[in-house]
Amino acid sequence: MSTAPSGPDQGREQAFDVVVVGAGFAGLYMLYRLRGLGFSVHVYEQGAGVGGTWYWNRYPGARCDIESMQYSYSFSEELQQEWNWSERYASQPEILEYANHVADRFNLRTDISFNTRVERAEFDEATGTWSVAIPNRPPVRASFIVLATGCLSNARIPDIKGLSDFKGPVYHTGQWPHEDIDFTGKRVGVIGTGSSALQSVPLIAQQASLSSRLRYLELLILLGALQAFAPLSIDMYLPALPVIEKVYTPEMVRQWLSAGRRGAIVRRRWRRSPDARKQTERLGIW
Ligand SMILES: Cc1cc2nc3c(=O)[nH]c(=O)nc-3n(C[C@H](O)[C@H](O)[C@H](O)COP(=O)(O)OP(=O)(O)OC[C@H]3O[C@@H](n4cnc5c(N)ncnc54)[C@H](O)[C@@H]3O)c2cc1C
């Protein structure tokens, strides 16, 4: 993977009608659309490839929690017909493949500079243009800037006391390495209880050796999240159940899912999903 800035005429001052920042799904579409409207457009992307969220979040288990069909561009009927999603909720590698396919299919890369972070933009009242600052290059001029920078694209490293002294490797799901990580025999702690934890813990747990305390905490994370998800997305998390059962035993899962007030909430939410109902029947809950 090259980290050298790419793109045309790096040493020369350039001017475009529109500068787009970010080559995620929004940035790719802006480029396609604005080009079609006859504007000169250039996209600057700090990563080495297209896909945004799906370029950065390569952690094990990463996938879409809305149906793949809905997570697709609708601007081209040909594109819609020629692309077949292999799963109902696509995994990160497949979504990234789709983004790359779109970039190639519509020849978008020629107007994207990769490994290029936009640092600043200033509006020049005299000329009525933006001056876009990019490290080690002359500023780029543009009449318009579109910030297709997403709302979750810059990973936030939490300010945890002692984190910098931690001797083991530290990974962030939003900056996951491109190569596989082998967790075999490692003791792994996961900080955070959102979707990324829910998706990655079952897969990491297949390899990792977990202390009982960690097991307990992860059980809380996973089952808490399983309960919380709305009926629509519950289906997507069901494949995690067999893995959770391997790590924690079906009996623990059964107890957790059916206990007290929590049981009532789970029952109410899960009842609406036929697949979820099947799982609860299989586990002998309710
Ligand atoms: C882990 C995760 C899972 C998600 N799952 C779903 C899901 O299942 N369903 C759903 O609908 N949504 C999901 N989302 C939300 C997702 O972000 C959006 O669906 C969508 O991909 C956002 O696209 P975007 O192009 O707006 O932004 P992004 O995909 O975030 O792309 C923004 C791009 O801008 C670049 N950038 C940012 N700042 C700069 C800068 N200064 N200079 C140059 N480049 C810059 C970034 O590197 C990035 O590539 C998820 C988000 C995350 C983080």
Ligand as a Chemical Component Dictionary entry (heavy atoms), coordinates in Angstrom:
data_LIG
# 
_chem_comp.id                   LIG 
_chem_comp.type                 NON-POLYMER 
_chem_comp.pdbx_formal_charge   0 
_chem_comp.three_letter_code    LIG 
# 
loop_
_chem_comp_atom.comp_id 
_chem_comp_atom.atom_id 
_chem_comp_atom.alt_atom_id 
_chem_comp_atom.type_symbol 
_chem_comp_atom.charge 
_chem_comp_atom.model_Cartn_x 
_chem_comp_atom.model_Cartn_y 
_chem_comp_atom.model_Cartn_z 
_chem_comp_atom.pdbx_ordinal 
LIG C1  C1  C 0 -17.776 1.074  11.807 1  
LIG C2  C2  C 0 -18.864 1.774  11.065 2  
LIG C3  C3  C 0 -19.943 1.050  10.621 3  
LIG C4  C4  C 0 -20.980 1.666  9.931  4  
LIG N1  N1  N 0 -22.018 0.909  9.526  5  
LIG C5  C5  C 0 -23.025 1.493  8.850  6  
LIG C6  C6  C 0 -24.119 0.715  8.406  7  
LIG O1  O1  O 0 -24.152 -0.487 8.635  8  
LIG N2  N2  N 0 -25.119 1.319  7.747  9  
LIG C7  C7  C 0 -25.092 2.670  7.500  10 
LIG O2  O2  O 0 -26.029 3.171  6.887  11 
LIG N3  N3  N 0 -24.063 3.428  7.911  12 
LIG C8  C8  C 0 -23.040 2.869  8.577  13 
LIG N4  N4  N 0 -22.002 3.642  9.010  14 
LIG C9  C9  C 0 -22.009 5.080  8.727  15 
LIG C10 C10 C 0 -21.118 5.358  7.493  16 
LIG O3  O3  O 0 -20.140 6.227  7.925  17 
LIG C11 C11 C 0 -21.985 5.891  6.358  18 
LIG O4  O4  O 0 -22.924 4.889  5.968  19 
LIG C12 C12 C 0 -21.198 6.252  5.080  20 
LIG O5  O5  O 0 -20.256 5.279  4.721  21 
LIG C13 C13 C 0 -20.552 7.589  5.229  22 
LIG O6  O6  O 0 -20.003 7.921  3.975  23 
LIG P1  P1  P 0 -19.318 9.327  3.746  24 
LIG O7  O7  O 0 -18.748 9.305  2.372  25 
LIG O8  O8  O 0 -20.254 10.401 4.126  26 
LIG O9  O9  O 0 -18.155 9.404  4.848  27 
LIG P2  P2  P 0 -16.924 8.434  5.122  28 
LIG O10 O10 O 0 -17.166 7.065  4.632  29 
LIG O11 O11 O 0 -16.594 8.619  6.563  30 
LIG O12 O12 O 0 -15.773 9.054  4.231  31 
LIG C14 C14 C 0 -15.153 10.264 4.578  32 
LIG C15 C15 C 0 -13.770 10.270 3.971  33 
LIG O13 O13 O 0 -13.236 11.574 4.161  34 
LIG C16 C16 C 0 -11.850 11.437 4.404  35 
LIG N5  N5  N 0 -11.403 12.638 5.095  36 
LIG C17 C17 C 0 -11.842 13.130 6.290  37 
LIG N6  N6  N 0 -11.209 14.274 6.603  38 
LIG C18 C18 C 0 -10.340 14.503 5.565  39 
LIG C19 C19 C 0 -9.398  15.537 5.292  40 
LIG N7  N7  N 0 -9.225  16.566 6.123  41 
LIG N8  N8  N 0 -8.669  15.471 4.151  42 
LIG C20 C20 C 0 -8.852  14.429 3.273  43 
LIG N9  N9  N 0 -9.716  13.426 3.493  44 
LIG C21 C21 C 0 -10.455 13.475 4.610  45 
LIG C22 C22 C 0 -11.753 10.194 5.267  46 
LIG O14 O14 O 0 -10.448 9.625  5.209  47 
LIG C23 C23 C 0 -12.813 9.305  4.634  48 
LIG O15 O15 O 0 -12.254 8.426  3.697  49 
LIG C24 C24 C 0 -20.944 3.062  9.697  50 
LIG C25 C25 C 0 -19.852 3.806  10.171 51 
LIG C26 C26 C 0 -18.822 3.177  10.833 52 
LIG C27 C27 C 0 -17.650 4.000  11.317 53 
# 
loop_
_chem_comp_bond.comp_id 
_chem_comp_bond.atom_id_1 
_chem_comp_bond.atom_id_2 
_chem_comp_bond.value_order 
_chem_comp_bond.pdbx_ordinal 
LIG C1  C2  SING 1  
LIG C2  C3  SING 2  
LIG C2  C26 DOUB 3  
LIG C3  C4  DOUB 4  
LIG C4  N1  SING 5  
LIG C4  C24 SING 6  
LIG N1  C5  DOUB 7  
LIG C5  C6  SING 8  
LIG C5  C8  SING 9  
LIG C6  O1  DOUB 10 
LIG C6  N2  SING 11 
LIG N2  C7  SING 12 
LIG C7  O2  DOUB 13 
LIG C7  N3  SING 14 
LIG N3  C8  DOUB 15 
LIG C8  N4  SING 16 
LIG N4  C9  SING 17 
LIG N4  C24 SING 18 
LIG C9  C10 SING 19 
LIG C10 O3  SING 20 
LIG C10 C11 SING 21 
LIG C11 O4  SING 22 
LIG C11 C12 SING 23 
LIG C12 O5  SING 24 
LIG C12 C13 SING 25 
LIG C13 O6  SING 26 
LIG O6  P1  SING 27 
LIG P1  O7  DOUB 28 
LIG P1  O8  SING 29 
LIG P1  O9  SING 30 
LIG O9  P2  SING 31 
LIG P2  O10 DOUB 32 
LIG P2  O11 SING 33 
LIG P2  O12 SING 34 
LIG O12 C14 SING 35 
LIG C14 C15 SING 36 
LIG C15 O13 SING 37 
LIG C15 C23 SING 38 
LIG O13 C16 SING 39 
LIG C16 N5  SING 40 
LIG C16 C22 SING 41 
LIG N5  C17 SING 42 
LIG N5  C21 SING 43 
LIG C17 N6  DOUB 44 
LIG N6  C18 SING 45 
LIG C18 C19 SING 46 
LIG C18 C21 DOUB 47 
LIG C19 N7  SING 48 
LIG C19 N8  DOUB 49 
LIG N8  C20 SING 50 
LIG C20 N9  DOUB 51 
LIG N9  C21 SING 52 
LIG C22 O14 SING 53 
LIG C22 C23 SING 54 
LIG C23 O15 SING 55 
LIG C24 C25 DOUB 56 
LIG C25 C26 SING 57 
LIG C26 C27 SING 58 
# 
